[in-house]
Amino acid sequence: MKRWSIGLSICITLLLLSVPLEASNERPTLAVVSTSADEALGNFASLISVQLSQQKKIQLVDRREINKVLKELSLSAAGLTKRENILQLGKLLRADGLVLISFSHNKKTIRVRLVDTRYGLRLLDTLAEWKKKEIENTAKELAPLISGVSPKLIITPKDAILIGILGIRNVDPSSHLNWLELTLP
């Protein structure tokens, strides 16, 4: 009887060891960063972080860690428009993606981008109307978009199919539409 229970214990142990454990990388890690020192933008980034923290399929980098690494790199948030800075920041934060939040030139719209830190690819780039009284609702609307795209951040390189698309530029000679022009980070 004792041998039988020892054998059963060994079999159960081997069975448990053969079942893959949930890898820590099954949930993408995101860092939410505002690209200017504007207080309203920082508050909006905090609201997005709160909304994303409620998503079970996402891990977030702590804001203090983000600020510490930005300081170490002597990088201002505005420097995050360059691909090499995004890749470097992503590596140091061990983040799979950066959620970059910025204002349009006239501060009437807010731009939210999810950028992959392995390749510097934009997986999400969306605009939302900026209304100070409705920033909580805007954050609630944008968080599901970010979390819906974020699983793409942890696709293994062998399974990834990378596609590049050229930037779209305004061909109208008038300058009043320039704020619509989107460029790659």
C-alpha angles and dihedrals in degrees: 000000000000092000090050092054092046090050091048091050091051092048092050091047092050091047092052092047092051093054107089112245119226106274117228087233094062088089114057116235115227133191116203112212132174112217096219138043091244109135094218090053091049090051090051090050088053091051091050089050091052091050093047092047087063090060111094094206096060135070119203130211111235114256091232090056091050092050091046093052093044088053092048091051091046085231124149116211088250088065089068093088090081116087095222091054091050091051092047094047091047092053094048092048092042086230123153091207143011122222103211116197122193142156125244115246093268095040092236094113135037122218122212120190130180108205125190110232096208096061105006092244122154110234095175131021116170139158127216131185111258113230114161093210093053103043093116091055091046090052090049090052096047099044094071090050090054095044091046092058097037097085087070087068093071099046107126116248092245090056096042122103108199118204125183124209124192118243117262116234132193110252094185107107092219114098098214090086097049092101088068091061111109123200132187116261 
